């Protein structure tokens, strides 16, 4: 038989134990909750030129932050062109030799649930035609049967080499 005064004392201990267990459980859940929540990385990318010339090389840079300070891997892909490497915060990319639109994608992954961010940039790969700045013959007038020098001065805004081809037009009578 339990003495009535001890019975109440036992209940008080039971209540303290239950209250302590609840507080400990809440603290444990709170602590574990922080560990189970993952903040995804935040990714921004930049490129030297959004309008690169065919065959040119551009450097892409990824700025990545992660609130949890998790290690982040950045992976690159593109619809055309060639990367020097596919992983890293800085990569070189060579534009294709054909003009057109290219989408470059970077993915930042902290390898935890929900820890991915993606950034894209659309490039307009082009090739400007050379510009002829002067064209003349020396001598300025040619007599039938004589030779003439044709002088063509031109430049290419893309910095590419220029080749020249001259053709004769058949004589019309």
C-alpha positions in Angstrom: 0.0 0.0 0.0 1.3 3.4 -0.9 1.2 6.1 1.7 -1.1 9.0 0.5 1.6 11.6 0.9 4.1 9.5 -1.1 1.5 8.9 -3.7 1.3 12.6 -4.4 5.0 12.9 -4.3 5.3 10.2 -6.9 2.8 11.9 -9.1 4.8 15.1 -8.9 7.9 13.3 -10.0 6.0 11.7 -12.9 4.8 15.1 -13.9 8.3 16.5 -13.8 9.6 13.6 -15.8 6.9 13.9 -18.4 7.4 17.7 -18.6 11.2 17.2 -18.9 10.7 14.6 -21.6 8.5 16.9 -23.6 10.9 19.8 -23.3 13.8 17.6 -24.2 11.8 16.2 -27.2 11.0 19.7 -28.4 14.6 20.8 -28.1 15.7 17.7 -29.9 13.2 18.2 -32.7 14.1 21.9 -33.0 17.8 21.0 -33.2 17.2 18.2 -35.7 14.9 20.4 -37.7 17.7 22.8 -38.3 19.8 19.9 -39.6 17.1 18.6 -41.8 16.4 21.9 -43.6 18.7 22.6 -46.5 19.0 26.0 -48.1 19.7 25.7 -51.8 22.7 27.5 -53.3 22.1 30.8 -55.1 23.8 31.0 -58.5 24.5 33.9 -60.9 26.5 33.6 -64.1 28.3 36.1 -66.3 30.0 36.0 -69.6 32.4 38.4 -71.3 30.2 38.9 -74.4 26.6 38.0 -75.0 27.2 38.4 -78.8 30.3 36.3 -79.4 31.8 35.8 -82.9 31.9 32.3 -84.4 34.9 30.4 -83.2 35.7 32.9 -80.4 36.5 31.8 -76.8 34.5 33.3 -73.9 35.1 33.0 -70.2 32.0 32.2 -68.1 32.1 32.9 -64.3 29.7 31.5 -61.7 29.1 33.5 -58.4 27.7 30.9 -55.9 26.6 31.4 -52.3 25.1 28.8 -49.9 23.6 29.9 -46.6 24.5 26.5 -45.1 28.1 26.9 -46.3 27.8 23.5 -48.0 30.4 22.7 -50.7 28.8 23.4 -54.1 29.6 21.9 -57.5 28.9 24.0 -60.6 28.3 22.0 -63.9 28.0 23.7 -67.3 26.3 22.7 -70.5 25.4 24.4 -73.8 23.3 23.7 -76.9 26.4 24.3 -79.1 30.1 25.1 -78.7 32.8 23.4 -76.6 33.8 23.9 -73.0 37.4 23.6 -71.7 35.9 21.7 -68.8 32.4 21.0 -67.6 32.8 21.7 -63.9 34.1 24.7 -62.0 33.2 28.3 -61.1 35.2 29.6 -64.1 35.2 27.9 -67.5 36.2 28.8 -71.1 33.8 28.1 -73.9 34.5 28.2 -77.6 31.6 29.3 -79.8 30.5 27.1 -82.7 31.6 28.0 -86.3 28.0 28.5 -87.3 26.1 31.6 -86.4 22.9 31.2 -84.3 21.4 31.2 -80.8 23.1 29.2 -78.1 21.8 28.6 -74.6 24.4 28.1 -71.9 23.2 26.5 -68.6 25.0 26.3 -65.2 23.7 24.2 -62.4 24.9 24.7 -58.8 24.4 21.6 -56.6 25.2 21.2 -52.9 24.3 17.5 -53.1 21.6 17.7 -50.5 17.8 17.4 -50.9 16.5 20.5 -52.7 20.0 22.0 -53.0 20.0 23.0 -56.7 19.9 26.3 -58.5 20.0 26.8 -62.3 21.0 29.9 -64.3 20.9 30.3 -68.1 22.2 32.9 -70.6 21.2 33.1 -74.2 24.0 34.1 -76.6 23.7 35.3 -80.1 26.7 33.9 -82.0 27.3 35.9 -85.1 29.8 36.7 -87.8 29.9 40.2 -89.3 30.7 40.5 -93.0 34.0 42.3 -93.9 33.6 46.0 -94.8 35.3 47.3 -98.0 36.6 50.8 -97.2 38.3 51.5 -100.6 38.5 49.8 -104.0 40.4 51.2 -107.0 42.7 50.2 -109.9 46.1 51.3 -110.8 46.3 52.8 -113.4 42.7 54.1 -113.1 42.0 53.4 -116.8 43.0 50.2 -118.6 43.7 49.7 -122.2 42.7 46.5 -123.8 45.6 44.0 -123.4 47.3 45.9 -120.6 47.5 44.7 -117.0 46.1 46.5 -114.0 46.5 46.2 -110.3 43.2 46.1 -108.3 43.5 47.4 -104.8 40.9 46.5 -102.2 41.1 47.8 -98.6 38.8 46.2 -96.1 38.5 45.3 -92.4 36.7 42.7 -90.4 35.1 43.9 -87.2 35.3 40.3 -85.9 39.1 40.3 -86.3 39.0 37.4 -88.7 41.4 37.1 -91.7 40.0 38.3 -95.0 40.6 36.6 -98.3 40.1 38.3 -101.6 38.9 36.9 -104.9 38.6 38.8 -108.2 36.8 37.5 -111.2 36.6 38.8 -114.7 33.2 39.4 -116.4 32.8 38.1 -119.9 32.9 40.6 -122.6 29.4 41.7 -123.8 29.0 42.5 -127.4 
